[in-house]
Amino acid sequence: MSDDPNGIPQEQYERGLAKRTQIMGEGYVNAALDPDAFGTDFQRFLTAYAWGSAWGRGNLSDRERHMVTLAILAALGREKELEGHIRATANSGVSERDLSDVLHQVAVYAGVPAALSAVNAARRVFAVRDADQHK
């Protein structure tokens, strides 16, 4: 049973919340689940189903699953979401070299413009990260 008005199973939500926090970081998840913000019910849905069900499945490691996610976001040109996931690679074990290899695959199978946009997104994320590390 669920206390959620949308019927989201509590166990699935909690599993998703733990996985989402592990990968994306506590600050990101807290902001997404702000109870006073529009779309919080949608964020709960995403947490339960994307993170609790899809990310919560066995077989693929978090690193492998994250590389698949990065490739899909890059191929679809979802730069804002891609940037968030690039920032989260530090939490999933995806190295810069792994990301580069993923984006080479995207170039071949989804097109050079999609991969180039993703490379530029990675450059922006890495520039901010590097500037923060040198403060």
DSSP file with accessible surface (Angstrom, degrees, kcal/mol):
  #  RESIDUE AA STRUCTURE BP1 BP2  ACC     N-H-->O    O-->H-N    N-H-->O    O-->H-N    TCO  KAPPA ALPHA  PHI   PSI    X-CA   Y-CA   Z-CA
    1    1 A M              0   0  229      0, 0.0     9,-0.6     0, 0.0     2,-0.4   0.000 360.0 360.0 360.0 165.8    0.0    0.0    0.0
    2    2 A S        -     0   0   33      7,-0.2     5,-0.1     2,-0.1     6,-0.0  -0.985 360.0-157.0-137.3 142.9    1.0    3.6   -0.4
    3    3 A D        +     0   0  155     -2,-0.4    -1,-0.1     5,-0.2     0, 0.0   0.538  69.0 109.1 -86.4 -10.8    0.3    6.8    1.5
    4    4 A D  S >  S-     0   0   15      4,-0.6     3,-1.9     1,-0.1    -2,-0.1  -0.491  71.0-138.9 -71.0 132.7    1.0    8.7   -1.7
    5    5 A P  T 3  S+     0   0  123      0, 0.0    -1,-0.1     0, 0.0    -3,-0.0   0.733 104.2  54.3 -65.8 -17.9   -2.1   10.3   -3.3
    6    6 A N  T 3  S-     0   0   98      2,-0.1    -2,-0.1    35,-0.0    -3,-0.0   0.318 118.4-109.9 -96.1   5.2   -0.8    9.3   -6.7
    7    7 A G    <   +     0   0   46     -3,-1.9    -4,-0.0     1,-0.2     3,-0.0   0.686  59.5 159.6  79.3  18.0   -0.4    5.6   -5.7
    8    8 A I        -     0   0    3      1,-0.1    -4,-0.6     2,-0.0    -1,-0.2  -0.630  46.7-116.5 -75.7 123.8    3.4    5.5   -5.7
    9    9 A P     >  -     0   0   49      0, 0.0     4,-2.3     0, 0.0     5,-0.2  -0.409  17.4-138.0 -61.8 129.5    4.5    2.5   -3.6
   10   10 A Q  H  > S+     0   0   61     -9,-0.6     4,-2.8     1,-0.2     5,-0.2   0.887 100.9  52.6 -58.8 -42.5    6.5    3.9   -0.6
   11   11 A E  H  > S+     0   0  145      1,-0.2     4,-2.4     2,-0.2    -1,-0.2   0.912 110.5  48.0 -62.2 -42.3    9.2    1.2   -0.8
   12   12 A Q  H  > S+     0   0   26      2,-0.2     4,-2.4     1,-0.2    -1,-0.2   0.913 112.4  49.4 -64.7 -42.0    9.8    2.0   -4.5
   13   13 A Y  H  X S+     0   0   20     -4,-2.3     4,-3.0     2,-0.2    -2,-0.2   0.934 111.5  48.2 -62.5 -46.4   10.0    5.7   -3.8
   14   14 A E  H  X S+     0   0  108     -4,-2.8     4,-2.3     2,-0.2    -2,-0.2   0.898 111.6  49.8 -63.9 -39.6   12.4    5.2   -0.9
   15   15 A R  H  X S+     0   0   99     -4,-2.4     4,-2.2    -5,-0.2    -1,-0.2   0.930 113.9  46.5 -62.9 -42.9   14.6    3.0   -3.1
   16   16 A G  H  X S+     0   0    0     -4,-2.4     4,-3.2     2,-0.2     5,-0.3   0.897 109.8  53.1 -65.6 -40.2   14.5    5.6   -5.8
   17   17 A L  H  X S+     0   0   53     -4,-3.0     4,-2.4     2,-0.2     5,-0.2   0.923 110.1  47.9 -62.3 -43.1   15.3    8.4   -3.3
   18   18 A A  H  X S+     0   0   65     -4,-2.3     4,-2.3     2,-0.2    -2,-0.2   0.933 115.9  43.6 -63.7 -45.1   18.4    6.6   -2.0
   19   19 A K  H  X S+     0   0   40     -4,-2.2     4,-2.4     2,-0.2     5,-0.3   0.927 114.2  49.5 -67.9 -44.0   19.7    5.9   -5.6
   20   20 A R  H  X>S+     0   0    7     -4,-3.2     4,-2.9     1,-0.2     5,-0.6   0.916 112.8  47.5 -62.2 -42.2   18.9    9.4   -6.9
   21   21 A T  H  X5S+     0   0   44     -4,-2.4     4,-1.5    -5,-0.3    -1,-0.2   0.912 110.9  52.2 -65.1 -41.3   20.6   11.0   -3.9
   22   22 A Q  H  <5S+     0   0   93     -4,-2.3    -2,-0.2    -5,-0.2    -1,-0.2   0.914 121.5  30.8 -60.1 -44.8   23.6    8.7   -4.3
   23   23 A I  H  <5S+     0   0    0     -4,-2.4    68,-0.3    -5,-0.1    -2,-0.2   0.932 130.7  30.4 -83.6 -49.3   24.1    9.6   -8.0
   24   24 A M  H  <5S-     0   0   16     -4,-2.9     4,-0.3    -5,-0.3    -3,-0.2   0.710 109.6-111.8 -90.1 -21.2   22.8   13.2   -8.3
   25   25 A G     X< -     0   0   20     -4,-1.5     4,-2.1    -5,-0.6     5,-0.2   0.067  22.3 -91.3 100.3 148.3   23.7   14.4   -4.8
   26   26 A E  H  > S+     0   0  131      1,-0.2     4,-3.0     2,-0.2     5,-0.2   0.881 120.9  53.4 -63.5 -41.4   21.7   15.5   -1.9
   27   27 A G  H  > S+     0   0   56      1,-0.2     4,-2.1     2,-0.2    -1,-0.2   0.925 110.1  47.6 -61.6 -43.5   21.5   19.2   -2.8
   28   28 A Y  H  > S+     0   0   81     -4,-0.3     4,-2.2     2,-0.2    -1,-0.2   0.933 114.9  45.4 -61.9 -47.1   20.2   18.5   -6.3
   29   29 A V  H  X S+     0   0    0     -4,-2.1     4,-2.2     1,-0.2    -2,-0.2   0.920 110.9  52.5 -67.7 -42.1   17.5   16.0   -5.0
   30   30 A N  H  < S+     0   0   95     -4,-3.0    -1,-0.2     1,-0.2    -2,-0.2   0.906 111.2  47.6 -60.5 -41.6   16.4   18.3   -2.2
   31   31 A A  H >< S+     0   0   71     -4,-2.1     3,-1.2    -5,-0.2    -1,-0.2   0.910 111.8  50.1 -65.1 -41.2   15.9   21.2   -4.6
   32   32 A A  H 3< S+     0   0   22     -4,-2.2    -2,-0.2     1,-0.3    -1,-0.2   0.842 113.7  45.4 -65.8 -33.0   14.0   18.9   -7.0
   33   33 A L  T 3< S+     0   0   25     -4,-2.2    -1,-0.3    -5,-0.2    -2,-0.2   0.148  74.8 148.3-100.4  21.2   11.7   17.7   -4.2
   34   34 A D    X   -     0   0   64     -3,-1.2     3,-1.7     1,-0.2     6,-0.2  -0.363  43.4-146.1 -56.4 116.3   11.0   21.1   -2.7
   35   35 A P  T 3  S+     0   0  107      0, 0.0    -1,-0.2     0, 0.0     5,-0.1   0.721  95.5  53.0 -64.8 -17.1    7.5   20.7   -1.3
   36   36 A D  T 3  S+     0   0  151      2,-0.1     2,-0.3     4,-0.1    -2,-0.1   0.486  92.6  92.8 -94.1  -4.2    6.6   24.3   -2.1
   37   37 A A  S X  S-     0   0   43     -3,-1.7     3,-1.2    -6,-0.1     2,-0.1  -0.638  84.4-104.2 -93.3 148.8    7.7   24.2   -5.8
   38   38 A F  T 3  S+     0   0  216     -2,-0.3    -4,-0.1     1,-0.2    -1,-0.1  -0.419 104.9  31.0 -62.5 140.2    5.5   23.4   -8.7
   39   39 A G  T 3> S+     0   0   15     -2,-0.1     4,-2.4    -4,-0.1    -1,-0.2   0.513  71.3 130.0  91.4   5.7    6.1   19.9  -10.0
   40   40 A T  H <> S+     0   0   25     -3,-1.2     4,-2.4     1,-0.2     5,-0.2   0.896  75.0  54.0 -60.2 -37.2    7.0   18.2   -6.8
   41   41 A D  H  > S+     0   0   93      1,-0.2     4,-2.0     2,-0.2    -1,-0.2   0.896 108.6  49.7 -63.9 -34.9    4.4   15.4   -7.5
   42   42 A F  H  > S+     0   0  116      2,-0.2     4,-2.8     1,-0.2    -2,-0.2   0.909 109.0  51.8 -68.4 -39.6    6.2   14.9  -10.8
   43   43 A Q  H  X S+     0   0   44     -4,-2.4     4,-2.6     2,-0.2    -2,-0.2   0.881 108.2  51.3 -64.2 -37.8    9.5   14.7   -9.1
   44   44 A R  H  X S+     0   0   56     -4,-2.4     4,-2.4     2,-0.2    -1,-0.2   0.916 110.0  50.5 -62.9 -42.7    8.2   12.1   -6.7
   45   45 A F  H  X S+     0   0   97     -4,-2.0     4,-2.8     2,-0.2     5,-0.4   0.946 112.1  46.6 -58.5 -49.3    6.9   10.1   -9.7
   46   46 A L  H  X>S+     0   0   47     -4,-2.8     5,-1.7     1,-0.2     4,-1.4   0.905 111.0  52.8 -60.2 -41.7   10.4   10.4  -11.4
   47   47 A T  I  <>S+     0   0    0     -4,-2.6     5,-1.4     3,-0.2    -1,-0.2   0.928 114.7  41.0 -61.6 -43.7   12.1    9.4   -8.2
   48   48 A A  I  <>S+     0   0    0     -4,-2.4     5,-0.7     3,-0.2    -2,-0.2   0.935 128.1  26.9 -71.0 -46.6    9.9    6.3   -7.8
   49   49 A Y  I  X>S+     0   0   88     -4,-2.8     5,-2.2     3,-0.2     4,-0.5   0.932 128.0  35.6 -90.9 -47.2    9.9    5.1  -11.4
   50   50 A A  I  <>S+     0   0   35     -4,-1.4     5,-2.4    -5,-0.4     6,-0.2   0.949 135.2  23.9 -71.0 -44.5   13.1    6.4  -13.1
   51   51 A W  I  4<S+     0   0   14     -5,-1.7    -3,-0.2     3,-0.2    -4,-0.2   0.857 129.3  41.2 -91.9 -37.6   15.3    5.9  -10.0
   52   52 A G  I  4<S+     0   0    1     -5,-1.4    -3,-0.2    -6,-0.3    -4,-0.1   0.880 130.5  23.0 -78.9 -38.2   13.5    3.3   -8.0
   53   53 A S  I  <<S+     0   0   45     -5,-0.7     4,-0.4    -4,-0.5    -3,-0.2   0.928 132.5  30.1 -93.4 -59.7   12.5    1.0  -10.9
   54   54 A A  I > <S+     0   0   46     -5,-2.2     3,-1.1     1,-0.2    -3,-0.2   0.977 130.4  34.8 -69.9 -55.0   14.9    1.7  -13.8
   55   55 A W  T 3 <S+     0   0   18     -5,-2.4    -1,-0.2     1,-0.2    -4,-0.2   0.758 115.0  61.0 -70.4 -21.7   18.0    2.7  -11.8
   56   56 A G  T 3  S+     0   0   32     -6,-0.2    -1,-0.2    -5,-0.1    -2,-0.2   0.483  81.7 107.0 -84.6  -2.8   17.1    0.2   -9.1
   57   57 A R    <   -     0   0  177     -3,-1.1    -3,-0.0    -4,-0.4    -4,-0.0  -0.343  67.7-122.0 -71.3 160.3   17.3   -2.8  -11.3
   58   58 A G  S    S+     0   0   58      1,-0.1     2,-2.0    -2,-0.0    -1,-0.1   0.038  79.4  54.5 -83.4-164.0   20.1   -5.3  -11.1
   59   59 A N  S    S+     0   0  170      0, 0.0     2,-0.3     0, 0.0    -1,-0.1  -0.428  92.0  72.8  74.5 -67.3   22.6   -6.4  -13.7
   60   60 A L  S    S-     0   0   78     -2,-2.0     2,-0.1     1,-0.1     0, 0.0  -0.610  79.9-129.4 -79.4 140.6   24.1   -3.1  -14.8
   61   61 A S     >  -     0   0   53     -2,-0.3     4,-3.0     1,-0.1     5,-0.3  -0.358  28.1-106.3 -74.8 165.4   26.4   -1.3  -12.5
   62   62 A D  H  > S+     0   0   34      1,-0.2     4,-2.6     2,-0.2     5,-0.2   0.898 123.1  53.6 -59.3 -39.3   25.7    2.4  -11.7
   63   63 A R  H  > S+     0   0   94      2,-0.2     4,-2.1     1,-0.2    -1,-0.2   0.944 111.8  43.4 -60.7 -49.0   28.7    3.3  -13.9
   64   64 A E  H  > S+     0   0   83      2,-0.2     4,-2.1     1,-0.2    -2,-0.2   0.932 114.8  49.0 -63.3 -45.4   27.3    1.3  -16.8
   65   65 A R  H  X S+     0   0   29     -4,-3.0     4,-2.4     1,-0.2    -1,-0.2   0.894 110.5  51.8 -63.2 -36.6   23.8    2.6  -16.3
   66   66 A H  H  X S+     0   0    0     -4,-2.6     4,-2.9    -5,-0.3    -1,-0.2   0.903 106.8  52.4 -69.3 -37.6   25.1    6.2  -16.1
   67   67 A M  H  X S+     0   0   36     -4,-2.1     4,-2.3     2,-0.2    -1,-0.2   0.914 110.0  49.1 -64.1 -39.2   27.0    5.8  -19.4
   68   68 A V  H  X S+     0   0   75     -4,-2.1     4,-2.5     2,-0.2    -2,-0.2   0.939 111.9  49.2 -61.7 -46.0   23.8    4.6  -21.1
   69   69 A T  H  X S+     0   0   28     -4,-2.4     4,-2.7     1,-0.2     5,-0.2   0.926 110.5  49.9 -60.5 -45.4   21.9    7.5  -19.6
   70   70 A L  H  X S+     0   0    0     -4,-2.9     4,-2.5     1,-0.2    -1,-0.2   0.913 110.8  50.0 -60.5 -42.5   24.6   10.0  -20.8
   71   71 A A  H  X S+     0   0   29     -4,-2.3     4,-2.8     2,-0.2    -2,-0.2   0.922 111.9  47.4 -63.5 -43.6   24.5    8.5  -24.3
   72   72 A I  H  X S+     0   0   91     -4,-2.5     4,-2.3     2,-0.2    -2,-0.2   0.941 113.0  47.5 -64.5 -47.5   20.7    8.8  -24.5
   73   73 A L  H  X>S+     0   0   22     -4,-2.7     5,-2.5     1,-0.2     4,-0.6   0.908 114.6  47.3 -61.8 -40.8   20.6   12.4  -23.2
   74   74 A A  H ><5S+     0   0    1     -4,-2.5     3,-1.1    -5,-0.2    -2,-0.2   0.940 111.6  49.9 -64.9 -45.5   23.4   13.4  -25.6
   75   75 A A  H 3<5S+     0   0   42     -4,-2.8    -2,-0.2     1,-0.3    -1,-0.2   0.865 113.4  46.5 -62.8 -34.3   21.7   11.6  -28.6
   76   76 A L  H 3<5S-     0   0   95     -4,-2.3    -1,-0.3    -5,-0.2    -2,-0.2   0.520 111.0-121.6 -86.0  -5.9   18.4   13.4  -27.8
   77   77 A G  T <<5 +     0   0   43     -3,-1.1     2,-1.6    -4,-0.6     3,-0.2   0.802  56.8 153.5  71.7  30.8   20.1   16.8  -27.4
   78   78 A R     >< +     0   0  141     -5,-2.5     4,-2.8     1,-0.2    -1,-0.2  -0.536  10.9 166.5 -91.9  71.0   18.8   17.2  -23.8
   79   79 A E  H  >  +     0   0   64     -2,-1.6     4,-2.9     1,-0.2    -1,-0.2   0.847  67.3  52.3 -61.4 -42.3   21.7   19.5  -22.7
   80   80 A K  H  > S+     0   0  183      2,-0.2     4,-1.6     1,-0.2    -1,-0.2   0.958 116.4  40.2 -61.8 -47.6   20.3   20.8  -19.5
   81   81 A E  H  > S+     0   0   86      1,-0.2     4,-2.0     2,-0.2    -2,-0.2   0.900 114.1  55.4 -66.3 -38.8   19.6   17.3  -18.2
   82   82 A L  H  X S+     0   0    2     -4,-2.8     4,-2.7     1,-0.2    -2,-0.2   0.919 103.5  54.4 -60.3 -43.6   22.9   16.1  -19.6
   83   83 A E  H  X S+     0   0   44     -4,-2.9     4,-2.5     1,-0.2    -1,-0.2   0.910 107.2  50.8 -59.3 -41.6   24.8   18.8  -17.7
   84   84 A G  H  X S+     0   0    6     -4,-1.6     4,-1.5     1,-0.2    -1,-0.2   0.917 112.5  46.3 -61.4 -41.1   23.3   17.6  -14.5
   85   85 A H  H  < S+     0   0    6     -4,-2.0     4,-0.5     2,-0.2    -2,-0.2   0.840 108.9  54.6 -73.2 -31.3   24.3   14.0  -15.2
   86   86 A I  H >< S+     0   0    1     -4,-2.7     3,-1.4     1,-0.2     4,-0.3   0.936 107.6  50.8 -65.1 -42.7   27.8   15.0  -16.3
   87   87 A R  H >< S+     0   0  138     -4,-2.5     3,-0.8     1,-0.3    -2,-0.2   0.877 108.7  53.8 -58.5 -35.2   28.2   16.7  -12.9
   88   88 A A  T >X S+     0   0    3     -4,-1.5     3,-2.0     1,-0.2     4,-0.6   0.542  79.0  93.1 -81.2  -4.1   27.0   13.5  -11.3
   89   89 A T  H X>>S+     0   0   11     -3,-1.4     5,-1.3    -4,-0.5     4,-1.2   0.823  76.3  65.9 -60.3 -27.6   29.6   11.3  -13.0
   90   90 A A  H <45S+     0   0   86     -3,-0.8    -1,-0.3    -4,-0.3    -2,-0.1   0.778 102.8  48.2 -62.7 -23.3   31.9   11.8  -10.0
   91   91 A N  H <45S+     0   0   78     -3,-2.0    -1,-0.3   -68,-0.3    -2,-0.2   0.563 114.4  43.2 -92.8 -11.1   29.3    9.8   -8.0
   92   92 A S  H <<5S-     0   0   12     -3,-1.1    -2,-0.2    -4,-0.6    -1,-0.2   0.432 109.4-109.2-115.5  -3.1   28.9    6.9  -10.4
   93   93 A G  T  <5 +     0   0   50     -4,-1.2     2,-0.7     1,-0.3    -3,-0.2   0.595  66.5 145.2  86.3  11.2   32.5    6.2  -11.4
   94   94 A V      < -     0   0    7     -5,-1.3    -1,-0.3    -6,-0.1    -2,-0.2  -0.746  36.3-153.0 -84.4 118.1   32.2    7.5  -14.9
   95   95 A S     >  -     0   0   53     -2,-0.7     4,-2.5    -3,-0.1     5,-0.2  -0.359  28.6-106.2 -84.3 169.2   35.6    9.1  -15.8
   96   96 A E  H  > S+     0   0  101      1,-0.2     4,-2.6     2,-0.2     5,-0.2   0.887 124.5  52.9 -61.1 -37.1   36.2   11.9  -18.3
   97   97 A R  H  > S+     0   0  170      2,-0.2     4,-2.5     1,-0.2    -1,-0.2   0.908 107.4  51.0 -65.1 -42.1   37.7    9.2  -20.6
   98   98 A D  H  > S+     0   0   24      2,-0.2     4,-2.6     1,-0.2    -2,-0.2   0.940 111.2  48.5 -57.5 -47.3   34.5    7.1  -20.2
   99   99 A L  H  X S+     0   0    5     -4,-2.5     4,-2.7     1,-0.2    -2,-0.2   0.916 109.7  51.9 -61.5 -42.5   32.4   10.1  -21.1
  100  100 A S  H  X S+     0   0   48     -4,-2.6     4,-2.0     1,-0.2    -1,-0.2   0.930 110.4  48.5 -59.2 -44.5   34.6   10.9  -24.1
  101  101 A D  H  X S+     0   0   71     -4,-2.5     4,-1.9     1,-0.2    -2,-0.2   0.912 110.5  51.5 -62.3 -41.6   34.2    7.3  -25.4
  102  102 A V  H  X S+     0   0   17     -4,-2.6     4,-2.3     1,-0.2    -2,-0.2   0.932 109.6  49.6 -59.5 -45.3   30.4    7.5  -24.9
  103  103 A L  H  X S+     0   0    9     -4,-2.7     4,-2.2     1,-0.2    -1,-0.2   0.823 105.9  55.9 -70.4 -27.0   30.3   10.7  -26.9
  104  104 A H  H  X S+     0   0  118     -4,-2.0     4,-1.9     2,-0.2    -1,-0.2   0.911 108.5  48.8 -65.7 -41.4   32.3    9.1  -29.7
  105  105 A Q  H  X S+     0   0  113     -4,-1.9     4,-2.7     1,-0.2     5,-0.3   0.910 109.3  52.4 -62.0 -42.8   29.7    6.4  -29.9
  106  106 A V  H  X>S+     0   0    7     -4,-2.3     4,-3.3     1,-0.2     5,-1.1   0.920 106.4  54.2 -59.1 -43.0   27.0    9.1  -29.9
  107  107 A A  H  X5S+     0   0   29     -4,-2.2     4,-0.7     3,-0.2    -1,-0.2   0.919 113.4  41.9 -58.2 -42.6   28.8   10.8  -32.9
  108  108 A V  H  <5S+     0   0  109     -4,-1.9    -2,-0.2     1,-0.2    -1,-0.2   0.922 127.5  28.4 -72.0 -42.8   28.8    7.6  -34.9
  109  109 A Y  H  <5S+     0   0  183     -4,-2.7    -2,-0.2    -5,-0.2    -3,-0.2   0.702 134.7  24.7 -98.4 -20.4   25.2    6.4  -34.1
  110  110 A A  H  <5S-     0   0   49     -4,-3.3    -3,-0.2    -5,-0.3     4,-0.2   0.521 116.0 -88.6-121.0 -12.4   23.3    9.6  -33.4
  111  111 A G     X< -     0   0   24     -5,-1.1     4,-1.9    -4,-0.7     5,-0.2  -0.037  26.2 -95.8 116.3 146.6   25.3   12.2  -35.3
  112  112 A V  H  > S+     0   0   98      1,-0.2     4,-3.2     2,-0.2     5,-0.3   0.888 117.2  57.5 -62.9 -42.3   28.1   14.6  -35.0
  113  113 A P  H  > S+     0   0   99      0, 0.0     4,-2.3     0, 0.0    -1,-0.2   0.923 108.2  47.4 -58.7 -40.4   26.0   17.6  -34.1
  114  114 A A  H  > S+     0   0   20      2,-0.2     4,-1.8     1,-0.2    -2,-0.2   0.927 115.1  45.5 -63.8 -44.9   24.4   15.8  -31.1
  115  115 A A  H  X S+     0   0    6     -4,-1.9     4,-2.6     2,-0.2    -1,-0.2   0.906 111.3  52.5 -66.8 -39.3   27.9   14.6  -29.9
  116  116 A L  H  X S+     0   0   93     -4,-3.2     4,-2.5     1,-0.2    -2,-0.2   0.915 108.2  50.9 -64.8 -40.7   29.4   18.1  -30.4
  117  117 A S  H  X S+     0   0   42     -4,-2.3     4,-2.1    -5,-0.3    -1,-0.2   0.907 111.6  48.8 -60.6 -40.4   26.6   19.7  -28.3
  118  118 A A  H  X S+     0   0    2     -4,-1.8     4,-2.6     2,-0.2    -2,-0.2   0.892 108.7  52.3 -68.0 -39.6   27.3   17.1  -25.6
  119  119 A V  H  X S+     0   0   47     -4,-2.6     4,-2.6     2,-0.2    -2,-0.2   0.929 110.3  49.1 -60.8 -43.2   31.1   17.8  -25.7
  120  120 A N  H  X S+     0   0   58     -4,-2.5     4,-2.1     2,-0.2    -2,-0.2   0.891 109.5  51.6 -65.3 -37.6   30.3   21.5  -25.3
  121  121 A A  H  X S+     0   0    0     -4,-2.1     4,-2.4     2,-0.2    -1,-0.2   0.925 110.0  49.5 -62.6 -43.4   28.1   20.8  -22.4
  122  122 A A  H  X S+     0   0    7     -4,-2.6     4,-3.1     1,-0.2     5,-0.3   0.914 107.9  53.8 -62.7 -41.8   30.8   18.7  -20.8
  123  123 A R  H  X S+     0   0  163     -4,-2.6     4,-2.3     1,-0.2    -1,-0.2   0.909 109.1  48.8 -59.1 -42.6   33.3   21.5  -21.3
  124  124 A R  H  X S+     0   0  107     -4,-2.1     4,-2.0     2,-0.2    -2,-0.2   0.940 113.8  45.8 -62.6 -45.9   31.0   23.9  -19.5
  125  125 A V  H  X S+     0   0    9     -4,-2.4     4,-2.6     1,-0.2    -2,-0.2   0.934 114.5  47.1 -63.4 -45.7   30.5   21.5  -16.6
  126  126 A F  H  X S+     0   0   29     -4,-3.1     4,-3.1     1,-0.2     5,-0.2   0.866 108.9  55.1 -67.1 -34.4   34.2   20.8  -16.3
  127  127 A A  H  X S+     0   0   60     -4,-2.3     4,-2.3    -5,-0.3    -1,-0.2   0.929 111.2  44.4 -63.7 -43.7   35.1   24.5  -16.5
  128  128 A V  H  X S+     0   0   89     -4,-2.0     4,-2.6     2,-0.2    -2,-0.2   0.933 114.7  49.4 -65.2 -45.4   32.8   25.3  -13.5
  129  129 A R  H  X S+     0   0   78     -4,-2.6     4,-2.0     1,-0.2    -2,-0.2   0.940 112.6  46.9 -59.8 -45.5   34.1   22.2  -11.6
  130  130 A D  H  X S+     0   0   59     -4,-3.1     4,-1.1     1,-0.2    -1,-0.2   0.898 111.8  50.4 -66.3 -38.3   37.7   23.2  -12.2
  131  131 A A  H  < S+     0   0   52     -4,-2.3     3,-0.4    -5,-0.2    -1,-0.2   0.907 110.4  50.6 -65.0 -40.5   37.1   26.8  -11.2
  132  132 A D  H >< S+     0   0   89     -4,-2.6     3,-1.0     1,-0.2    -1,-0.2   0.857 107.9  53.2 -64.6 -35.5   35.4   25.6   -8.0
  133  133 A Q  H 3< S+     0   0  132     -4,-2.0    -1,-0.2     1,-0.2    -2,-0.2   0.755 107.3  52.0 -71.8 -23.2   38.4   23.4   -7.2
  134  134 A H  T 3<        0   0  155     -4,-1.1    -1,-0.2    -3,-0.4    -2,-0.2   0.313 360.0 360.0 -97.5   9.4   40.8   26.2   -7.6
  135  135 A K    <         0   0  201     -3,-1.0    -3,-0.0    -4,-0.2    -4,-0.0  -0.487 360.0 360.0 -82.6 360.0   39.0   28.6   -5.2
